Amino acid sequence: MPTAVQIAERAGYSVRSIFERFPDLMALRIAATDYALAQAAALAPARNVDGDRQTRLESQTATRGQTCERGVALWRVLTNFQEESEELRLRVRRARDATIARLELMYKPELSVLAEDDRRQILIALEALTDHESWARMREQHGLPFEEAQAVWVYAIDRLLPPTPTAG
């Protein structure tokens, strides 16, 4: 976590100026989180929701991968400091709920054939699979290029989901 001096230097402000706008570093973390979550939502609209299974898999994993690329550093800070702030804990929850909602939207045909408990379990597994840390592990620890990391997600999600129901 950067210090107030480091934050001020990077922003081109004085430390005093930072604290004129934010009562403490936690308030700044919360504001930065709100901004980053809004940016992530704006930069990652759902695409190809009505496409075939492969198109939806590729679209969703590419969008999620891009979101993780941009946001993993902040996500680490957010999850690291969530125990210190109910506000940050709430934002972590909202971000995870938004991920689950996106997964429900993108894989609606496949999830629609499942019983409620099975659907819930699959969504929990998919959210965990496509977490920021999952992405970072593939990219950092395993050294996968973006496209290969995305292919890992496509492969795993495709196997977790039930077959796509046929129209009829």
C-alpha positions in Angstrom: 0.0 0.0 0.0 1.5 3.3 -1.0 2.0 6.0 1.6 0.3 9.4 1.6 3.5 10.9 0.4 3.8 8.4 -2.5 0.1 9.0 -3.4 0.5 12.8 -3.4 3.7 12.6 -5.5 2.0 10.3 -8.1 -1.1 12.5 -8.2 1.0 15.7 -8.5 -0.5 17.1 -5.3 0.8 17.9 -1.8 0.1 15.6 1.1 -1.9 18.4 2.6 -4.0 18.7 -0.5 -4.8 14.9 -0.3 -6.0 15.3 3.3 -8.1 18.4 2.4 -10.1 16.1 0.2 -10.0 12.9 2.2 -10.2 12.7 6.0 -7.8 9.6 6.0 -6.2 7.0 3.7 -9.2 4.7 4.2 -11.5 7.3 2.7 -9.1 7.7 -0.2 -9.1 3.8 -0.7 -12.9 3.8 -0.7 -13.0 6.6 -3.3 -10.4 4.9 -5.4 -12.3 1.7 -5.2 -15.6 3.3 -6.2 -13.9 5.0 -9.2 -12.2 1.7 -10.3 -15.4 -0.3 -10.0 -17.3 2.3 -12.0 -14.6 2.3 -14.7 -14.6 -1.5 -14.8 -18.3 -1.5 -15.4 -18.1 1.2 -18.1 -15.3 -0.5 -19.9 -16.7 -4.0 -19.8 -20.3 -4.1 -21.1 -21.8 -7.6 -21.7 -21.2 -8.5 -25.3 -22.6 -11.4 -27.4 -25.2 -12.3 -24.8 -27.3 -14.0 -27.5 -24.4 -15.7 -29.3 -23.7 -19.4 -29.5 -22.0 -21.1 -26.6 -18.4 -20.7 -28.0 -19.0 -17.0 -28.8 -20.3 -16.3 -25.3 -17.4 -18.2 -23.7 -14.8 -16.3 -25.7 -16.5 -13.0 -25.2 -17.1 -13.3 -21.5 -13.5 -14.6 -20.8 -11.9 -11.9 -22.9 -13.9 -9.2 -21.1 -13.2 -10.6 -17.7 -9.5 -11.1 -18.5 -9.3 -7.4 -19.6 -11.0 -6.3 -16.4 -8.6 -8.4 -14.3 -5.6 -7.1 -16.2 -6.6 -3.5 -15.4 -7.7 -4.1 -11.8 -5.7 -6.8 -10.1 -3.4 -4.4 -8.2 -6.4 -2.5 -6.8 -8.2 -5.7 -6.1 -5.3 -7.0 -4.0 -5.3 -3.8 -2.0 -9.0 -3.9 -1.6 -9.1 -7.5 -0.4 -6.1 -6.9 1.8 -7.7 -4.0 3.6 -11.3 -5.2 3.7 -11.0 -6.4 7.3 -10.3 -2.8 8.3 -13.4 -1.3 6.8 -17.0 -2.4 6.4 -17.2 -0.1 3.4 -14.4 -1.9 1.6 -15.9 -5.3 2.6 -19.2 -4.1 1.1 -17.4 -3.2 -2.2 -15.7 -6.5 -2.4 -19.1 -8.2 -2.0 -20.7 -5.9 -4.6 -17.9 -6.7 -7.1 -18.3 -10.4 -6.6 -22.0 -10.1 -6.9 -21.6 -8.2 -10.1 -19.3 -11.0 -11.5 -21.9 -13.6 -10.6 -24.7 -11.5 -12.3 -22.6 -11.3 -15.4 -21.9 -15.0 -15.4 -25.7 -15.6 -15.0 -26.4 -13.4 -17.9 -23.7 -14.8 -20.2 -24.5 -18.5 -19.4 -28.3 -18.2 -19.0 -29.2 -21.0 -21.4 -26.9 -23.5 -19.7 -27.8 -22.5 -16.2 -31.5 -22.5 -16.9 -31.6 -26.3 -17.0 -30.2 -26.7 -13.5 -31.9 -27.0 -10.2 -31.5 -24.0 -8.0 -28.9 -25.6 -5.7 -26.9 -26.9 -8.6 -27.1 -23.5 -10.4 -25.9 -21.7 -7.2 -22.9 -24.1 -6.8 -21.9 -23.7 -10.5 -22.1 -19.9 -10.1 -19.9 -20.0 -7.0 -17.4 -22.2 -8.8 -17.4 -19.9 -11.9 -16.9 -16.8 -9.8 -14.0 -18.3 -7.9 -12.5 -19.6 -11.2 -12.6 -16.2 -12.8 -11.4 -14.2 -9.8 -8.7 -11.6 -10.2 -6.2 -13.8 -8.3 -7.0 -16.7 -10.7 -6.1 -14.5 -13.6 -3.0 -13.1 -11.9 -1.8 -16.6 -11.1 -2.1 -17.7 -14.7 -0.3 -14.6 -16.0 2.3 -14.1 -13.2 3.1 -17.5 -11.8 2.6 -19.6 -14.9 3.7 -16.9 -17.4 0.7 -17.4 -19.7 0.1 -14.8 -22.4 -3.3 -13.2 -22.3 -4.7 -15.5 -25.0 -3.5 -18.7 -23.3 -4.9 -17.6 -19.9 -8.2 -16.9 -21.6 -8.1 -20.3 -23.3 -7.7 -21.9 -19.9 -10.8 -20.2 -18.6 -12.8 -21.1 -21.8 -11.7 -24.7 -21.3 -12.6 -24.9 -17.6 -15.9 -23.0 -17.9 -17.0 -25.1 -20.9 -16.5 -28.2 -18.8 -18.3 -26.9 -15.7 -21.4 -25.8 -17.6 -24.1 -28.3 -18.6 -24.8 -28.8 -22.3 -26.6 -25.9 -24.0 -30.2 -26.8 -24.4 -31.5 -27.0 -28.0 -34.2 -24.6 -29.1 -37.4 -26.4 -29.6 
